């Protein structure tokens, strides 16, 4: 049986932040910088947001180890499927996992400039793990899975 892609919009979620305000601001700053570097198709700047030993798992049997593999994969993606796209990452929840560790769930995905939504084909739910290293927050792990529902950009304040 083939997978069915929903054409309905993803539910609206209230963001739940259970971390200190300064930590939330630092995490959200990383997400904003990631979106900006994505919009510029800048794999080098994007990869610098990840720890040297970060792990990334994506649909399609993609498993990346370390900043170099992340950079190389993103450079290829920016020359292929994700060429000329923007990315949306709306935080759904941030919470501490322990000292110096924060997990964030998000929804979003890539979209073409001028689009009104992230399509059902490109919408994702993301799981991010951030670690505080030498007083700075960095992404140490990221994974996403398809949502199969549209995400209106207006829902995210875009």
FENWOSUL-V28652 format. One record per helix or strand of 3 or more residues. SS is the DSSP state (2 for helix, 1 for strand). FROM is the first residue (numbers start at 1). TO is the last residue. Records with the same first field share a line. If there is no record, write none. Layout:
SS->FROM-TO + FROM-TO
This chain:
1->16-18 + 50-58 + 62-65 + 85-98 + 101-112 + 123-133 + 136-146 + 150-152
2->21-39 + 43-47 + 66-78 + 153-156
